[in-house]
Amino acid sequence: MSRLLLGGIGAWLLTACISWSAPEVIPIRGELPRQILILPVGQAEMGRQFARELDDHAGSEIEKRGYQSIRPNVARTLLAARGWIAGRSEVLDLPLQELQKDHDVDAVMLTELADWQGDAGSGRYRYRIFWTLLDCESGEEIWRYDDGGQVQPQRQIGQPRILYDEDVAHGPGPRAQAYAVQRMSSLELAGLLQKASAQRLPFGPDHPDHAWRVRKD
């Protein structure tokens, strides 16, 4: 069953991203992290502006899900002080154990913008993004979400809407592949995609529903 989140009314609507593959989620393994350090988005050469827009939304969406976060702009400075430069240094060289010891970081979120083409004037976008969560203690991947698709404008009549799918494997969450909204900016698209990613995480330790589910179990 789907739920509809209604937005403002407009004559021009976008049929949502028509993905070339369904989103893939590897469910989180092990104990939930309490604090997540979010690296600046690694991007394809043509996607620098959109990568910054993804960064703008990253921390707020993860925090809404019940996790504490160190946002990309702070993470960049913190890591540079340890000789790790975003966009230059290798992921394998991340000082994960130092981050855990000195800053109580439990996991690091990597986001790779593997493909991006966008034209805000026409409202046409194409993207491919990979989100990965690394455990600071073990250095292992504990969660992953992959998504890719296209947004193209189409003239329709009716109210804008976002469809929220509920699937057995991954639980409820917004599917960026199935929405229709008024023509959006790339910043708005970045917000939708970060929300879709964050809501594929289970409720974090600071979320009220997490405490309720722990008591229930």
N, C-alpha and C positions, 0 to 999 in steps of 0.2 A: 504494500500500500504506500502511496506517496502523499506527502503533505505539501501544501502550496503556501509560499510566503509572498504576499502581494506587495507590489511596489507602486510607484507613481504611474499615472496614465500617460500614454504617448502614442502617436500614430505609427511612428517608426519603432519596430521592435527587432531584437536580434534573436534568431534561432541560435540556441546555444552551441557550444563547441561540439562539433561532430568529430569525435575522436577516431583516429585510425586504429586504436586498440583500447580495450576497456582498462580502467585504472587497476593497478595491481597493488595489493597491500600485503606485506609480510607482518603478521600480528606481533605485538611487542612480546619479548621474552624476558623472563626473570622479574626481579623486583622493580617497581616503577621508580623512575628518577624523580627527585623532588625539584632540583634546580638544573635547568638546561642552558648551556651556553650556545648561542646561535651564531654560527659563522656567517660573514657576508656571503651573499650568493655568488657562486662561481658561474660565470656566464660565457655563452658564445660571444664572439667578438662583436656581433651586431646588436647584442642585447643589453648594453650597459645601462641605459636609462630604465628599462623594465626591471633589471636586476635590482637597481636602487629602490624601485617602487615595491618590489617584493620584500626587500629589507624593511621598508617603512611599516609593513603590516605584520611582520613575522612575530615579534614579541607579544603584541597585544592579543593575537589569536591563541597563542600557546598559553598565555596567562589566563585567558577566559576558560581554557580547558582544565585549569586547576594545577598548573605548574608554575614555579618561579622561573624567571628567565634572566639571562644576561644578553641584552639586545646587541645586534650586529655592530653598531657604532662603538659601543663600549668594548665588545669582544675584540674588535680590530686593534684598539689601543692596548688592551690587556695582553694580547698575544704578541704584539710588536715589541713590547717590553721584554719578552722572553725570546726574541729573535725569530718568531714565526710571523711571516708577512703574508697576509691574505692576497691571493692571486699569484703568488710567487712560490711560496713554500709548499712542500708536499704534505698531503694528509697524513702519511705514515710518520711524519716528524712532529705531529701535534703533541704538545707536552701534557698528555691526558692526566697522568698521575699527579703532576704538579698542580694542575687546575683543581683536581679533587682535594688535594692536601691544603692548598693555599686559599682556595675560593669556594670550597664546598660544592663544586660542580660535579654532578653525578653523571651527566651525559652531554655530548656535543651534537648539535644538529647541523648536518651538512645539506646544503641545497644547491643543486646543479641545474642551471638553465642550459640544457643541452641544445635546444633549437628555439629560435625566435624570429618571427617576421611580423611586423606590426605597422598599421597605417591608421592613426587615430582619426584622420579626416574621413576615411571611408568606413571605419568601424570594422575593419578586417584584421584578424590576428591569427597567428599560428604559433603553437608553443609545444615544448616537451620539457618536463621538469622531473627531477629525481630528488626526493627527500630521504635522508638516511640518518639514523640516530646511533651514535657510537657510545658504548659504555666506557666510562673513564677508568674503571678499575681493571677490566679485562682487555679493553681495546677492541672488543668485538662489536659487530653490527647487531643491534637488538630490535630494530624496527626499520621498515622501509615502505615508502609510498611512491609509486611512479604514475605520472599522468601526462597525457598529451592530447591535443585536439586543435580544432579551428573554430573561430567565431566569424560569422558572416551576417551582414544585415539582410533582413527580409521584411517586406511590408505585410503587416498583419493587423487585424482589428481585435481589440480586447484589452484586458489589463495585463501589464507585465507580471511575470511570475517566476519564481525559482522553484524547481521541483527537487524535493528531498527524497531520495530513494532509501529504502530499508532493505538490505539484503542479508541473508542468513549468515554468510561467511564473515562479513566485516561489520555488521551492525548498522544503525542509522547514521546518516551523514549526508551532507550536500554533495551531489555529483556535478562537477563542473561541466560534464558532458550533456546535461539535460536541463537547460534553463532558457527562458526567454525574457529579456529585459529591454528597457529602452537603450538606445545606443550608448555605449559606455566608453569611458576613457581607459587607457591602459592601467592607470592607477586603480580604478575601480575593479578591473579584471584581476589585477594582482591581489586585491583584497579578497575577492571570491576564491581564488585559487589557494591562498594561504588559509582561508577558513576551511576549505574542503580538506586540506592536508591536516590541519590541527584537529578537526573533528574525526579523523580516522585514528587518532590516538585514544586510548581509554581515558576515562576521567582521571585526572591527576590527584595526588595526595591532598591538595588544598581545595578540591572541588567538593561541595556539599554532597553530591550524589555518590562520590567515592566513599565517603564515610558511611553513608546509608547502605551501600552495597556490601561493605566490609562487615557491618553489623548483621546484615541479612544472611551472609554466608556463615 
